[in-house]
Amino acid sequence: MIISASRRTDIPACYPEWFMNRIREGYFCSVNPFNPKQVSRISLRPEDVDIIVFWTKNPLPLLEYLPELDSSSYLYYFQFTLNDYPKWLEPGLPPVSERIQAFIELSESIGPGRVLWRYDPIILSTETPVDYHIERVDLLARKLGPYTKRLTISFLDFYPKIMGRVQQIEEDRGIKLWDIRDSDHQDELRRLCLAIGNIGLANNLDVVTCAEKLSLEQFGILPGSCIDAGLIRRLTGRDIRSVKDPGQRDQCLCAPSVDMGVYNTCKNGCIYCYANAGQKAIQQNLARHSVNGPSLIMG
């Protein structure tokens, strides 16, 4: 069984103590986000867990616990999202210099093959145009290249739940956001993807996409899977089947996993987040969190 921790919230940054309490107890309770009455008890015993995939923008709060995971024979790797956005897009994160240092420290501790860099979502706006991204991907790749083997990219999806935030940003800051996939932005798309593909080559990084409809192979950018059956087979030596998780989006190529997280709980406050409906929902859920609870949020 593969444990995802988590697509729905940043467990390493926000809930490391709760996570470790569940590890020590040997189980957690998974609540169906579409039917809260459907609760499943999921084993976290080392013999039942093939690997844990951590998703985070700030692993620092979890680092002190990694030796305990190692001593208990858990295997894991990190999907580490590291952008360099203005504060208004990612208000709850430490400065980028601290996150770069955390990336390096984590890689030096567990190895570059277990720390995968995500630069996503790519958000195009009048404050973050194509040249903005080319410059920052290049700078970050030079710093992170020796400490990872993969760069994953995706473009912002304009989900209905984030459109209100997008419109508010445009009004408050007097800017405009756009979808680079649109037909009238194809020249920008080609220029950006060509640059990112070349940056990957220059820094020995495999560049892949996450759940993207676009075909970018001409730029050396292949479709990727974040919960990667091939990588997990190499890390664990176990027979992990390369089948698609039916619970994910059509374009997602990830292997099946069980997610430990809950929507509307992340404290990072990223404006573009698909997992949060808004601050009111987050605050309501935080009031129901117990560090000792079997689920991240108590019923």
C-alpha positions as CSV (number, residue, x, y, z in Angstrom):
1,M,0.0,0.0,0.0
2,I,1.2,3.5,-0.9
3,I,0.5,6.3,1.6
4,S,0.0,9.8,0.2
5,A,0.8,12.6,2.7
6,S,-0.8,14.5,1.2
7,R,-2.4,15.9,-1.9
8,R,-5.1,17.5,0.2
9,T,-2.9,19.4,2.7
10,D,0.7,20.1,3.6
11,I,1.2,17.5,6.3
12,P,5.0,17.9,6.7
13,A,4.7,21.7,7.2
14,C,1.4,21.9,9.2
15,Y,0.8,18.5,10.9
16,P,4.1,16.7,11.5
17,E,3.3,15.9,15.2
18,W,-0.1,14.4,14.3
19,F,1.5,12.4,11.5
20,M,4.0,10.9,13.8
21,N,1.4,10.1,16.4
22,R,-0.4,8.1,13.7
23,I,2.8,6.3,12.8
24,R,3.3,5.4,16.4
25,E,-0.2,4.2,16.8
26,G,0.0,2.2,13.6
27,Y,-3.1,3.4,11.8
28,F,-5.2,6.4,10.8
29,C,-8.8,6.9,9.9
30,S,-9.5,7.9,6.3
31,V,-12.7,10.0,5.8
32,N,-14.3,10.1,2.4
33,P,-14.3,13.8,1.4
34,F,-17.6,13.3,-0.5
35,N,-19.3,11.2,2.2
36,P,-18.0,12.1,5.8
37,K,-19.9,9.1,7.2
38,Q,-17.7,6.7,5.2
39,V,-14.7,6.2,7.5
40,S,-12.0,3.5,6.9
41,R,-9.3,2.4,9.3
42,I,-6.0,2.2,7.4
43,S,-3.0,0.4,8.7
44,L,0.3,2.3,9.0
45,R,2.4,-0.6,10.2
46,P,5.7,-0.8,8.4
47,E,4.9,-4.2,7.0
48,D,1.7,-2.9,5.4
49,V,3.2,0.3,3.9
50,D,5.2,0.0,0.7
51,I,6.2,3.7,0.8
52,I,5.1,7.1,2.0
53,V,5.0,9.9,-0.5
54,F,5.2,13.3,1.1
55,W,3.9,16.4,-0.6
56,T,5.2,19.7,0.8
57,K,6.3,23.3,0.3
58,N,8.2,23.3,3.6
59,P,9.5,20.1,5.1
60,L,11.4,21.7,7.9
61,P,8.9,20.8,10.7
62,L,9.1,17.1,9.7
63,L,12.9,16.8,9.4
64,E,13.5,16.0,13.1
65,Y,11.2,13.0,12.8
66,L,12.9,11.4,9.8
67,P,15.4,9.4,11.9
68,E,12.5,7.8,13.7
69,L,10.9,6.8,10.4
70,D,14.2,5.4,9.2
71,S,14.7,3.4,12.4
72,S,11.2,1.9,12.0
73,S,12.0,0.8,8.4
74,Y,9.6,3.1,6.6
75,L,10.5,4.1,3.1
76,Y,9.5,7.5,1.7
77,Y,10.3,10.2,-0.8
78,F,9.3,13.9,-1.1
79,Q,7.4,15.8,-3.8
80,F,8.8,19.3,-2.8
81,T,7.1,22.2,-4.5
82,L,9.5,25.1,-4.6
83,N,8.4,28.2,-6.6
84,D,9.7,31.7,-6.2
85,Y,6.4,33.7,-6.3
86,P,5.5,37.1,-4.9
87,K,4.3,37.0,-1.3
88,W,0.7,37.7,-2.4
89,L,0.5,34.4,-4.2
90,E,2.1,32.3,-1.4
91,P,1.7,34.3,1.8
92,G,2.2,31.6,4.4
93,L,5.6,30.3,3.2
94,P,9.1,31.0,4.5
95,P,11.4,33.1,2.3
96,V,12.6,31.3,-0.8
97,S,16.2,31.3,0.5
98,E,15.1,29.2,3.5
99,R,13.2,26.8,1.4
100,I,16.2,26.3,-1.0
101,Q,18.4,25.5,2.0
102,A,15.7,23.1,3.4
103,F,15.7,21.4,0.0
104,I,19.5,21.0,0.0
105,E,19.5,19.7,3.6
106,L,16.8,17.2,2.9
107,S,18.6,16.0,-0.2
108,E,21.9,15.6,1.6
109,S,20.1,13.6,4.2
110,I,18.1,11.1,2.1
111,G,19.6,11.5,-1.4
112,P,18.7,13.4,-4.6
113,G,16.7,10.5,-6.0
114,R,14.2,10.9,-3.1
115,V,13.6,14.7,-3.3
116,L,11.7,15.6,-6.5
117,W,11.4,19.3,-7.3
118,R,8.0,20.7,-8.4
119,Y,7.7,24.1,-10.0
120,D,3.9,24.3,-10.1
121,P,1.5,25.6,-10.8
122,I,3.0,27.9,-13.4
123,I,0.8,31.1,-13.2
124,L,0.9,33.5,-16.0
125,S,0.0,37.1,-15.2
126,T,1.1,40.7,-15.9
127,E,3.3,40.4,-12.8
128,T,4.5,36.9,-13.5
129,P,4.9,36.7,-17.4
130,V,6.9,34.1,-19.3
131,D,10.3,35.8,-18.7
132,Y,9.6,35.8,-15.0
133,H,9.3,32.0,-15.0
134,I,12.2,31.4,-17.3
135,E,14.4,33.5,-15.0
136,R,13.3,31.8,-11.8
137,V,13.3,28.3,-13.1
138,D,16.8,28.8,-14.4
139,L,18.0,30.3,-11.1
140,L,16.4,27.6,-9.0
141,A,17.6,24.8,-11.3
142,R,21.2,26.0,-10.9
143,K,20.8,25.8,-7.1
144,L,18.8,22.6,-6.9
145,G,20.2,20.7,-9.8
146,P,22.9,18.9,-7.8
147,Y,20.2,17.9,-5.2
148,T,17.5,16.3,-7.3
149,K,16.9,14.3,-10.5
150,R,13.5,15.5,-11.6
151,L,11.6,18.7,-12.2
152,T,7.8,18.5,-12.5
153,I,5.8,21.3,-13.9
154,S,2.1,22.0,-14.5
155,F,0.0,25.1,-15.4
156,L,-2.6,26.7,-13.3
157,D,-6.0,25.1,-13.6
158,F,-8.8,27.7,-13.3
159,Y,-11.1,25.6,-11.1
160,P,-14.4,27.2,-10.1
161,K,-13.4,27.3,-6.4
162,I,-10.4,29.5,-7.1
163,M,-12.0,31.8,-9.6
164,G,-13.3,34.2,-6.9
165,R,-9.8,34.5,-5.6
166,V,-8.4,35.1,-9.1
167,Q,-10.9,37.8,-9.7
168,Q,-10.2,39.4,-6.4
169,I,-6.5,39.5,-7.1
170,E,-7.1,41.1,-10.5
171,E,-9.2,43.8,-8.9
172,D,-7.0,44.4,-5.9
173,R,-3.7,44.5,-7.8
174,G,-4.8,45.7,-11.1
175,I,-3.3,42.7,-12.9
176,K,-4.5,40.1,-15.3
177,L,-4.1,36.3,-15.1
178,W,-4.4,34.0,-18.2
179,D,-4.4,30.4,-19.2
180,I,-1.3,29.8,-21.3
181,R,-3.0,26.8,-22.9
182,D,-5.4,29.1,-24.7
183,S,-5.0,29.3,-28.5
184,D,-4.0,33.0,-28.4
185,H,-1.0,32.3,-26.1
186,Q,0.7,29.5,-28.1
187,D,3.8,31.5,-28.9
188,E,4.3,32.2,-25.2
189,L,3.7,28.5,-24.4
190,R,6.3,27.4,-26.9
191,R,8.9,29.9,-25.7
192,L,8.4,28.9,-22.0
193,C,8.5,25.2,-22.6
194,L,11.5,25.3,-24.9
195,A,13.4,27.3,-22.2
196,I,12.4,24.9,-19.4
197,G,13.3,21.9,-21.5
198,N,16.8,23.4,-22.2
199,I,17.2,24.3,-18.5
200,G,16.5,20.7,-17.6
201,L,19.1,19.5,-20.0
202,A,21.7,22.0,-18.7
203,N,21.1,20.8,-15.1
204,N,20.7,17.1,-15.7
205,L,17.1,17.1,-14.7
206,D,14.3,15.0,-16.2
207,V,11.5,17.4,-16.8
208,V,8.0,16.0,-16.7
209,T,4.4,17.3,-16.4
210,C,1.8,16.6,-13.8
211,A,-1.7,15.8,-15.1
212,E,-1.4,18.0,-18.2
213,K,-3.5,17.5,-21.4
214,L,-0.7,19.3,-23.4
215,S,1.8,17.2,-25.3
216,L,5.2,18.8,-24.7
217,E,7.5,16.0,-25.9
218,Q,8.9,18.2,-28.6
219,F,10.5,20.3,-25.8
220,G,11.9,17.3,-24.0
221,I,9.1,17.4,-21.4
222,L,7.4,14.0,-20.9
223,P,4.2,13.1,-19.1
224,G,5.0,12.2,-15.5
225,S,3.5,10.5,-12.5
226,C,4.1,11.9,-9.0
227,I,3.2,8.7,-7.2
228,D,5.5,6.9,-9.6
229,A,5.3,3.1,-9.7
230,G,8.6,2.8,-11.5
231,L,10.4,5.0,-9.0
232,I,8.8,3.1,-6.1
233,R,9.9,-0.2,-7.6
234,R,13.5,1.1,-7.7
235,L,13.4,2.5,-4.2
236,T,11.7,-0.5,-2.6
237,G,12.4,-3.5,-4.8
238,R,8.7,-4.4,-4.5
239,D,6.4,-5.3,-7.3
240,I,4.3,-2.1,-7.6
241,R,2.0,-2.3,-10.6
242,S,2.0,0.5,-13.1
243,V,-1.8,1.1,-13.1
244,K,-3.6,4.5,-13.0
245,D,-5.3,5.6,-9.8
246,P,-9.0,5.6,-10.8
247,G,-9.7,8.3,-8.1
248,Q,-7.6,10.9,-9.8
249,R,-8.1,13.2,-12.8
250,D,-8.1,11.7,-16.3
251,Q,-4.7,13.0,-17.1
252,C,-3.1,11.9,-13.8
253,L,-0.7,8.9,-14.2
254,C,-0.2,8.2,-10.5
255,A,-0.3,4.8,-9.0
256,P,-3.2,4.1,-6.5
257,S,-2.6,5.4,-3.0
258,V,-4.4,6.1,0.2
259,D,-4.4,9.8,1.2
260,M,-4.0,10.8,4.8
261,G,-5.1,14.4,4.4
262,V,-8.3,16.4,4.5
263,Y,-9.3,19.3,2.3
264,N,-9.6,22.8,3.8
265,T,-6.9,22.3,6.4
266,C,-3.6,23.7,4.8
267,K,-2.2,26.7,6.6
268,N,0.1,27.8,3.8
269,G,-2.6,30.1,2.4
270,C,-1.5,29.9,-1.3
271,I,-4.0,31.9,-3.4
272,Y,-4.1,29.3,-6.2
273,C,-4.7,26.2,-4.0
274,Y,-7.4,23.8,-5.3
275,A,-7.6,22.0,-1.9
276,N,-9.0,25.0,0.0
277,A,-12.4,26.6,-0.4
278,G,-11.4,29.6,1.7
279,Q,-10.2,30.8,5.1
280,K,-13.6,30.3,6.8
281,A,-13.6,26.6,6.0
282,I,-10.0,26.2,7.1
283,Q,-10.6,27.9,10.4
284,Q,-13.6,25.7,11.0
285,N,-11.6,22.6,10.4
286,L,-8.6,23.7,12.4
287,A,-11.0,24.0,15.4
288,R,-11.7,20.3,15.0
289,H,-8.1,19.1,14.8
290,S,-6.6,17.1,17.6
291,V,-2.9,16.2,17.5
292,N,-3.9,12.8,18.9
293,G,-7.0,12.2,16.7
294,P,-7.2,9.1,14.5
295,S,-8.2,11.4,11.6
296,L,-6.7,14.8,10.8
297,I,-10.1,16.4,11.5
298,M,-12.4,14.9,14.1
299,G,-16.1,14.3,13.2
